[in-house]
């Protein structure tokens, strides 16, 4: 990953080839060369489309994803249930689709939240430097030094009513979802912050930044208008790569019973329900496990492809 993600270098390289071409076209051509990244993008788009269409598929099958049918426990695949049913007689395909919506939403929301926090802190540290830079980077070092999984296990086990939240909110069905997103975002910003800080340190000495300051532009405008667009490359790459890690963290916490709580399905808590039936009904564990594996690998390959495409020093 380049420590100086200046898209202007990519534009100059594009124009040096002869006929003028846009930076976006150049980046897209670079990305197309990464076959695994392109295939991963197609897989993720297809997966997102199918999970978003879960209500339509549910209506087409004439089923209810949350309906318990004790007369159809662990039923094999059939026309009525394409992937069979789970330990409570619920349709496995629909549970996987709705679980995918939750797992993907948690991964994207937490990764974006961490990116926003890391970008803000990285810009402040890199632009102002000095004491503020030292304090923010020591804070980042402190967060990095913490054992992430044990820390999350402790935090998600905290009783929210003792923190002053209303009991109705603390015991609501979706509170586990929001808590996972917020906690992962609060501890996952360090990578983006370091990358943005390094890029900002380089950008603040460039002529166009100096010119903007000389013309009277304030610090917020300089950071947001002149520096941020030129450091967006590492932000995109780091955020893409972190989505897979967030999905894994959510799956682990849900598998331990501390993440997304039933009846909300997620791939992680589906594995929890399947662990005691691994020998009698292995499909209950194979399907969510395979989807987690494919999704994480796809996001990693996509991040690698974006890193290659957005690298201004790459050969065009």
TIZA-317695 format. One record per residue (C-alpha): residue in one letter; x, y, z. Coordinates in Angstrom, 3 decimals. Example, Ala and Ser with C-alpha at 12.3 -4.5 7.8 and 13.67 -1.06 7.14 Angstrom:
<sites>
+---------+----------+----------+----------+
! residuo !       c1 !       c2 !       c3 !
+---------+----------+----------+----------+
!       A !   12.300 !   -4.500 !    7.800 !
!       S !   13.670 !   -1.060 !    7.140 !
+---------+----------+----------+----------+
</sites>
This chain:
<sites>
+---------+----------+----------+----------+
! residuo !       c1 !       c2 !       c3 !
+---------+----------+----------+----------+
!       X !    0.000 !    0.000 !    0.000 !
!       X !    1.435 !    3.360 !   -1.012 !
!       X !    2.263 !    5.751 !    1.793 !
!       X !    1.545 !    8.689 !   -0.571 !
!       X !   -1.822 !    7.979 !   -2.166 !
!       X !   -1.862 !   10.967 !   -4.534 !
!       X !   -4.432 !   10.473 !   -7.279 !
!       X !   -2.823 !   13.331 !   -9.188 !
!       X !    0.137 !   11.054 !   -9.927 !
!       X !   -2.255 !    8.563 !  -11.455 !
!       X !   -3.747 !   11.305 !  -13.617 !
!       X !   -0.317 !   12.389 !  -14.833 !
!       X !    0.507 !    8.789 !  -15.707 !
!       X !   -2.735 !    8.512 !  -17.650 !
!       X !   -2.036 !   11.623 !  -19.691 !
!       X !    1.547 !   10.534 !  -20.338 !
!       X !    0.244 !    7.572 !  -22.351 !
!       X !   -0.880 !    9.796 !  -25.229 !
!       X !   -4.620 !   10.399 !  -25.614 !
!       X !   -6.145 !   11.998 !  -22.484 !
!       X !   -8.167 !    9.588 !  -20.388 !
!       X !   -9.904 !   10.016 !  -17.087 !
!       X !   -8.449 !    8.836 !  -13.819 !
!       X !  -11.566 !    6.734 !  -13.256 !
!       X !  -11.025 !    4.887 !  -16.516 !
!       X !   -7.408 !    4.259 !  -15.620 !
!       X !   -8.344 !    2.911 !  -12.195 !
!       X !  -11.076 !    0.724 !  -13.670 !
!       X !   -8.633 !   -0.747 !  -16.212 !
!       X !   -6.191 !   -1.537 !  -13.427 !
!       X !   -8.926 !   -3.165 !  -11.398 !
!       X !  -10.038 !   -5.329 !  -14.339 !
!       X !   -6.557 !   -6.838 !  -14.492 !
!       X !   -7.100 !   -8.331 !  -11.031 !
!       X !   -9.296 !  -11.287 !  -11.986 !
!       X !   -9.829 !  -12.522 !   -8.428 !
!       X !  -10.914 !   -9.064 !   -7.291 !
!       X !  -13.339 !   -8.761 !  -10.192 !
!       X !  -14.785 !  -12.203 !   -9.473 !
!       X !  -15.065 !  -11.306 !   -5.782 !
!       X !  -16.922 !   -8.110 !   -6.635 !
!       X !  -19.405 !  -10.062 !   -8.737 !
!       X !  -19.873 !  -12.613 !   -5.936 !
!       X !  -20.495 !   -9.896 !   -3.356 !
!       X !  -22.917 !   -8.004 !   -5.594 !
!       X !  -24.818 !  -11.220 !   -6.306 !
!       X !  -24.860 !  -12.128 !   -2.608 !
!       X !  -26.095 !   -8.672 !   -1.625 !
!       X !  -28.816 !   -8.777 !   -4.285 !
!       X !  -30.046 !  -12.204 !   -3.187 !
!       X !  -30.104 !  -11.301 !    0.507 !
!       X !  -31.943 !   -8.050 !   -0.218 !
!       X !  -34.481 !  -10.069 !   -2.211 !
!       X !  -35.142 !  -12.345 !    0.779 !
!       X !  -38.710 !  -11.036 !    1.341 !
!       X !  -39.541 !  -11.672 !   -2.328 !
!       X !  -38.126 !  -15.201 !   -2.156 !
!       X !  -40.031 !  -15.752 !    1.086 !
!       X !  -43.283 !  -14.693 !   -0.586 !
!       X !  -42.571 !  -16.825 !   -3.660 !
!       X !  -42.034 !  -19.916 !   -1.500 !
!       X !  -45.083 !  -19.134 !    0.615 !
!       X !  -43.103 !  -19.568 !    3.820 !
!       X !  -42.257 !  -17.588 !    6.939 !
!       X !  -38.592 !  -17.519 !    7.901 !
!       X !  -39.455 !  -17.331 !   11.627 !
!       X !  -42.299 !  -19.845 !   11.645 !
!       X !  -41.553 !  -22.840 !   13.866 !
!       X !  -42.838 !  -26.158 !   12.513 !
!       X !  -42.303 !  -28.995 !   14.963 !
!       X !  -43.584 !  -31.493 !   12.386 !
!       X !  -40.774 !  -30.638 !    9.965 !
!       X !  -37.699 !  -30.718 !   12.173 !
!       X !  -34.443 !  -31.264 !   10.263 !
!       X !  -36.322 !  -32.050 !    7.050 !
!       X !  -34.135 !  -32.852 !    4.020 !
!       X !  -34.112 !  -30.586 !    0.935 !
!       X !  -37.381 !  -30.670 !   -0.966 !
!       X !  -39.498 !  -28.558 !   -3.304 !
!       X !  -41.089 !  -26.850 !   -0.298 !
!       X !  -37.752 !  -26.326 !    1.482 !
!       X !  -34.892 !  -26.121 !   -1.075 !
!       X !  -32.172 !  -26.512 !    1.587 !
!       X !  -34.246 !  -28.324 !    4.198 !
!       X !  -35.186 !  -27.059 !    7.655 !
!       X !  -33.327 !  -26.358 !   10.882 !
!       X !  -33.695 !  -27.747 !   14.397 !
!       X !  -36.982 !  -25.849 !   14.866 !
!       X !  -38.473 !  -26.650 !   11.475 !
!       X !  -37.722 !  -23.223 !    9.979 !
!       X !  -36.724 !  -22.982 !    6.337 !
!       X !  -32.934 !  -23.048 !    6.142 !
!       X !  -32.647 !  -21.094 !    2.874 !
!       X !  -34.664 !  -18.171 !    4.206 !
!       X !  -32.758 !  -18.173 !    7.477 !
!       X !  -29.490 !  -18.010 !    5.512 !
!       X !  -30.757 !  -15.100 !    3.422 !
!       X !  -31.994 !  -13.088 !    6.380 !
!       X !  -28.857 !  -13.993 !    8.320 !
!       X !  -26.775 !  -12.752 !    5.405 !
!       X !  -28.555 !   -9.423 !    5.506 !
!       X !  -27.628 !   -9.023 !    9.158 !
!       X !  -24.027 !  -10.216 !    8.818 !
!       X !  -23.341 !   -8.053 !    5.765 !
!       X !  -25.056 !   -5.046 !    7.363 !
!       X !  -22.989 !   -5.405 !   10.530 !
!       X !  -19.771 !   -5.775 !    8.527 !
!       X !  -20.408 !   -2.757 !    6.330 !
!       X !  -21.818 !   -0.507 !    9.063 !
!       X !  -19.045 !   -1.235 !   11.557 !
!       X !  -16.317 !   -0.889 !    8.911 !
!       X !  -17.744 !    2.435 !    7.712 !
!       X !  -18.095 !    3.680 !   11.282 !
!       X !  -14.483 !    2.768 !   12.040 !
!       X !  -13.388 !    4.449 !    8.795 !
!       X !  -15.161 !    7.687 !    9.716 !
!       X !  -13.597 !    7.763 !   13.181 !
!       X !  -10.149 !    6.814 !   11.878 !
!       X !  -10.297 !    9.351 !    9.051 !
!       X !  -11.262 !   12.197 !   11.382 !
!       X !   -8.545 !   11.386 !   13.912 !
!       X !   -5.934 !   10.739 !   11.234 !
!       X !   -6.629 !   14.078 !    9.533 !
!       X !   -6.393 !   15.953 !   12.816 !
!       X !   -3.184 !   14.196 !   13.852 !
!       X !   -1.493 !   14.586 !   10.487 !
!       X !   -2.514 !   18.188 !    9.845 !
!       X !   -1.910 !   19.738 !   13.261 !
!       X !    0.953 !   17.486 !   14.368 !
!       X !    2.734 !   18.254 !   17.612 !
!       X !    1.056 !   17.415 !   20.884 !
!       X !   -2.280 !   16.497 !   19.309 !
!       X !   -0.566 !   14.072 !   16.954 !
!       X !    1.334 !   12.465 !   19.820 !
!       X !   -1.795 !   12.111 !   21.981 !
!       X !   -3.928 !   10.601 !   19.198 !
!       X !   -1.226 !    8.169 !   18.100 !
!       X !   -0.603 !    7.030 !   21.671 !
!       X !   -4.356 !    6.495 !   21.967 !
!       X !   -4.191 !    4.386 !   18.810 !
!       X !   -1.259 !    2.426 !   20.244 !
!       X !   -3.249 !    1.790 !   23.411 !
!       X !   -6.239 !    0.461 !   21.474 !
!       X !   -3.989 !   -1.739 !   19.321 !
!       X !   -2.338 !   -3.167 !   22.433 !
!       X !   -5.669 !   -4.353 !   23.840 !
!       X !   -6.630 !   -7.995 !   23.190 !
!       X !   -9.530 !   -7.390 !   20.812 !
!       X !  -11.668 !  -10.506 !   21.190 !
!       X !  -11.533 !  -10.711 !   25.020 !
!       X !  -12.252 !   -6.973 !   25.164 !
!       X !  -15.313 !   -7.328 !   22.944 !
!       X !  -16.524 !  -10.315 !   24.946 !
!       X !  -16.372 !   -8.243 !   28.130 !
!       X !  -18.031 !   -5.206 !   26.553 !
!       X !  -20.925 !   -7.062 !   24.946 !
!       X !  -21.621 !   -8.818 !   28.242 !
!       X !  -22.164 !   -5.509 !   30.073 !
!       X !  -25.723 !   -4.974 !   31.293 !
!       X !  -26.941 !   -1.893 !   29.441 !
!       X !  -29.513 !   -1.038 !   32.094 !
!       X !  -26.638 !   -0.414 !   34.529 !
!       X !  -25.224 !    2.142 !   32.099 !
!       X !  -28.354 !    4.260 !   32.372 !
!       X !  -30.157 !    3.136 !   29.224 !
!       X !  -33.938 !    2.795 !   29.463 !
!       X !  -34.983 !   -0.785 !   30.115 !
!       X !  -37.189 !   -0.836 !   27.020 !
!       X !  -34.219 !    0.066 !   24.824 !
!       X !  -31.725 !   -2.165 !   26.637 !
!       X !  -33.956 !   -5.221 !   26.209 !
!       X !  -35.169 !   -4.485 !   22.682 !
!       X !  -34.759 !   -7.038 !   19.931 !
!       X !  -32.281 !   -4.986 !   17.876 !
!       X !  -30.056 !   -3.720 !   20.688 !
!       X !  -27.536 !   -6.553 !   20.203 !
!       X !  -27.160 !   -5.538 !   16.559 !
!       X !  -26.517 !   -1.882 !   17.364 !
!       X !  -24.167 !   -2.717 !   20.203 !
!       X !  -21.964 !   -4.938 !   18.017 !
!       X !  -21.714 !   -2.265 !   15.328 !
!       X !  -20.850 !    0.504 !   17.788 !
!       X !  -18.298 !   -1.512 !   19.757 !
!       X !  -16.443 !   -2.786 !   16.700 !
!       X !  -16.369 !    0.718 !   15.213 !
!       X !  -14.959 !    2.121 !   18.467 !
!       X !  -12.056 !   -0.340 !   18.541 !
!       X !  -11.458 !   -0.804 !   14.811 !
!       X !  -10.437 !    2.709 !   13.708 !
!       X !   -6.710 !    2.486 !   14.377 !
!       X !   -5.574 !    1.153 !   10.985 !
!       X !   -7.412 !    3.847 !    9.035 !
!       X !   -6.191 !    6.540 !   11.436 !
!       X !   -2.549 !    5.587 !   10.949 !
!       X !   -2.872 !    5.406 !    7.178 !
!       X !   -4.664 !    8.759 !    6.937 !
!       X !   -2.189 !   10.398 !    9.298 !
!       X !    0.768 !    9.274 !    7.199 !
!       X !   -0.853 !   10.439 !    3.963 !
!       X !   -1.859 !   13.767 !    5.543 !
!       X !    1.678 !   14.405 !    6.751 !
!       X !    2.803 !   14.119 !    3.139 !
!       X !   -0.074 !   16.137 !    1.691 !
!       X !    0.149 !   19.131 !    4.025 !
!       X !    3.516 !   20.126 !    2.523 !
!       X !    2.255 !   20.069 !   -1.084 !
!       X !    2.045 !   23.284 !   -3.047 !
!       X !   -1.744 !   23.236 !   -3.529 !
!       X !   -2.266 !   22.921 !    0.241 !
!       X !    0.152 !   25.745 !    0.925 !
!       X !   -1.614 !   27.851 !   -1.706 !
!       X !   -5.029 !   27.223 !   -0.134 !
!       X !   -3.688 !   28.255 !    3.279 !
!       X !   -2.106 !   31.372 !    1.799 !
!       X !   -5.458 !   32.338 !    0.274 !
!       X !   -7.049 !   32.230 !    3.712 !
!       X !   -8.698 !   28.809 !    3.740 !
!       X !   -9.370 !   27.586 !    7.259 !
!       X !   -8.088 !   24.296 !    8.636 !
!       X !  -11.434 !   22.447 !    8.257 !
!       X !  -11.708 !   23.466 !    4.602 !
!       X !   -8.100 !   22.539 !    3.864 !
!       X !   -8.525 !   19.111 !    5.448 !
!       X !  -11.896 !   18.299 !    3.902 !
!       X !  -11.556 !   19.888 !    0.458 !
!       X !   -7.859 !   19.721 !   -0.358 !
!       X !   -6.374 !   16.851 !    1.668 !
!       X !   -9.176 !   14.318 !    2.154 !
!       X !   -9.870 !   13.689 !   -1.571 !
!       X !   -6.175 !   12.891 !   -2.048 !
!       X !   -5.996 !   10.401 !    0.834 !
!       X !   -9.207 !    8.531 !    0.023 !
!       X !   -7.363 !    5.587 !   -1.576 !
!       X !   -5.995 !    3.995 !    1.633 !
!       X !   -9.331 !    4.665 !    3.331 !
!       X !  -11.214 !    2.679 !    0.685 !
!       X !   -8.728 !   -0.194 !    0.755 !
!       X !   -8.545 !   -0.414 !    4.550 !
!       X !  -12.325 !   -0.244 !    4.896 !
!       X !  -12.866 !   -2.974 !    2.315 !
!       X !  -10.346 !   -5.253 !    3.979 !
!       X !  -11.840 !   -4.628 !    7.423 !
!       X !  -15.360 !   -5.715 !    6.400 !
!       X !  -14.281 !   -9.353 !    6.305 !
!       X !  -12.651 !   -9.074 !    9.725 !
!       X !  -15.795 !   -7.501 !   11.170 !
!       X !  -17.964 !  -10.318 !    9.800 !
!       X !  -15.611 !  -12.827 !   11.407 !
!       X !  -15.750 !  -10.989 !   14.737 !
!       X !  -19.541 !  -10.845 !   14.629 !
!       X !  -19.674 !  -14.545 !   13.790 !
!       X !  -17.380 !  -15.453 !   16.666 !
!       X !  -19.324 !  -13.340 !   19.165 !
!       X !  -22.651 !  -14.706 !   17.912 !
!       X !  -21.284 !  -18.241 !   18.060 !
!       X !  -20.378 !  -17.624 !   21.703 !
!       X !  -23.898 !  -16.351 !   22.347 !
!       X !  -22.742 !  -12.762 !   22.909 !
!       X !  -23.424 !  -11.255 !   19.501 !
!       X !  -26.642 !  -11.033 !   17.519 !
!       X !  -29.357 !  -12.582 !   19.651 !
!       X !  -32.224 !  -14.791 !   18.385 !
!       X !  -34.764 !  -14.520 !   16.935 !
!       X !  -32.703 !  -12.227 !   14.675 !
!       X !  -30.740 !  -14.617 !   12.451 !
!       X !  -27.082 !  -14.188 !   11.578 !
!       X !  -24.617 !  -16.659 !   10.167 !
!       X !  -22.804 !  -16.701 !   13.501 !
!       X !  -25.773 !  -17.584 !   15.694 !
!       X !  -26.924 !  -20.111 !   13.086 !
!       X !  -23.645 !  -21.913 !   13.726 !
!       X !  -24.412 !  -21.802 !   17.442 !
!       X !  -27.697 !  -23.615 !   16.888 !
!       X !  -25.986 !  -26.173 !   14.670 !
!       X !  -23.062 !  -27.111 !   16.896 !
!       X !  -24.964 !  -29.834 !   18.763 !
!       X !  -26.315 !  -31.305 !   15.520 !
!       X !  -23.092 !  -31.357 !   13.530 !
!       X !  -23.182 !  -35.145 !   13.114 !
!       X !  -26.904 !  -35.599 !   12.556 !
!       X !  -27.509 !  -32.513 !   10.379 !
!       X !  -24.140 !  -31.195 !    9.116 !
!       X !  -25.812 !  -28.932 !    6.548 !
!       X !  -26.928 !  -26.617 !    9.356 !
!       X !  -23.262 !  -25.803 !   10.026 !
!       X !  -21.856 !  -26.218 !    6.513 !
!       X !  -24.050 !  -23.618 !    4.815 !
!       X !  -23.495 !  -20.640 !    7.183 !
!       X !  -19.842 !  -21.585 !    7.598 !
!       X !  -19.332 !  -21.707 !    3.829 !
!       X !  -21.057 !  -18.355 !    3.352 !
!       X !  -18.878 !  -16.730 !    6.019 !
!       X !  -15.787 !  -18.190 !    4.367 !
!       X !  -16.743 !  -17.064 !    0.854 !
!       X !  -17.738 !  -13.574 !    2.009 !
!       X !  -14.549 !  -12.945 !    3.982 !
!       X !  -12.336 !  -14.257 !    1.177 !
!       X !  -14.230 !  -12.161 !   -1.385 !
!       X !  -13.800 !   -8.956 !    0.616 !
!       X !  -10.079 !   -9.689 !    1.057 !
!       X !   -9.570 !  -10.267 !   -2.675 !
!       X !  -11.601 !   -7.141 !   -3.425 !
!       X !   -9.403 !   -5.135 !   -1.074 !
!       X !   -6.274 !   -6.475 !   -2.770 !
!       X !   -7.644 !   -5.488 !   -6.172 !
!       X !   -8.549 !   -1.982 !   -5.003 !
!       X !   -5.110 !   -1.601 !   -3.451 !
!       X !   -3.455 !   -2.424 !   -6.771 !
!       X !   -5.824 !   -0.199 !   -8.757 !
!       X !   -5.529 !    2.825 !   -6.463 !
!       X !   -1.756 !    2.671 !   -6.074 !
!       X !   -0.464 !    5.817 !   -7.880 !
!       X !    2.946 !    4.187 !   -8.361 !
!       X !    1.512 !    1.170 !  -10.171 !
!       X !    2.451 !    0.657 !  -13.798 !
!       X !   -0.415 !    1.843 !  -15.980 !
+---------+----------+----------+----------+
</sites>
